[in-house]
Each structure stands twice: as structure tokens, then as C-alpha cells.
Amino acid sequence: MERGTLHPIRGLRYLYHRLAGKIAVAAGGAIVGPGLDPIGAPHLARFPGSEIRIGRNVTLISKTFATALGVSHAVVLRTLSRDAKIYIGDRVGISGGSICAAIYVEIGDDSMLGANVTIADTDFHSLHPAYRGGHEHSTIKTAEVRIGRRVLVGTNAIVLKGVTIGDNSVIGGGSVVTKSIPANCIAAGNPCRVIRMLTAEELGQPVLVAGFR
């Protein structure tokens, strides 16, 4: 039984925040698969004509009481241009994370983003001082971000533009990922680097995303 249903008052709190979450997602205009479980209202900001797609059985935690480490803010899903896309796969879990796309960000099936992870495919501002006032100047650098399947990104990690993280890999908490990380490894640091490859025994363990909190 879920912790939030053990006491009637706690159960009502979960019920209220799940309802608020579903209303916020619907109001944000995302394309949503069945089984969405938002605890608290995420912040969805969809640029007109862009696309935010959320897969099946996704968990979005925007309230501190619903996750062990707590969250600094609600989940943020934001697109910055008409052609931008955010694709979140099936059974993904996100706690207080921020995903911002000027062009394309993808999170693969069964991946988990720990508390307050930030993912962005843009530098947001130009290197040229005269053009730093907005997000749309041609000198602002952007590049797609792709997170593979069954990836675990630890709390407070930052994933920057142009990064691909391969299937099954683990990114340590607080890491700053500036370059792509291969599949089946543990990586951490600033800048994030491969520490070691996962063993055959580790890769053979079942994926237990259903209990994500």
C-alpha cells in the first residue's frame, strides 16, 4: 500500500495534489499517455506550435512530501520555440526536475531523474554581450539532448546541450554532463566522466521503476 494512503488525511492530501497535477498537465496542452501520476501541479509552458509528449505510466513529483529527498520546485517542462519537442517515454519518473527544449529533448522508457535534475538543449543566452537579452538570437547555441532507456540521473545533476546518455547508465548526483556518456556505465563529476562500466551481474538485475519515489 502506498505511504500516502495509510492515514485518511494523508490519503486526501495525495488525492488533492494528484487532481491538481492532472489539471495542470491538461491545461498545459501536453499529449499524455494513460496512467499519468502527477503529485502536485507541474509547470508546463508550451510555446505555440511546439510539442510536449508524455508516455504511459509516468510519475511527476512536484511536492516535497512525496519523495525522500524533497524537491526545490515543481516539475518544469518548457519549450522555447515553435519547432521544439520534449518527449518523455513510458514509466519515467521525475522529481522536481526541469526540462527545457529549444529544439529537442528526449527521455527514454524506464528512466529516472532524481530530485531537482536540470536538462536543457540550449545555452539560453548568446556569448555576445549585445545579444544576451533574449532566447531567440541566431548566435545562441543549441543541440539535441537524448537520454536513453533505463537511465538513472542523480539528484541535482545538470545535463547540457548536445549530450546523449546511453541505455542503463547511471549519472552521479551533482554531476555536470557536458559531453555524451556511453551505455552501461557509471559516470560522475564536473565535468561528468565515466568511472566504470556496469558489470554483467548489475545489468542482469530486473528494472524496478514501479516503486519510483
Secondary structure by P-SEA (a helix, b strand, c coil): cccccccaaaaaaaaaaaaaaaaaaaaaccccccbbbbccbbbbbbcccbbbbbccbbbbbcccccccccccccbbbbbccccbbbbbccbbbbcbbbbbbccbbbbccbbbbccbbbbbcccccccccccccccccccbbbbbbbbccbbbbccbbbbccbbbbccbbbbcccccccccccccbbbbcccbbbccccccccccccccccccc
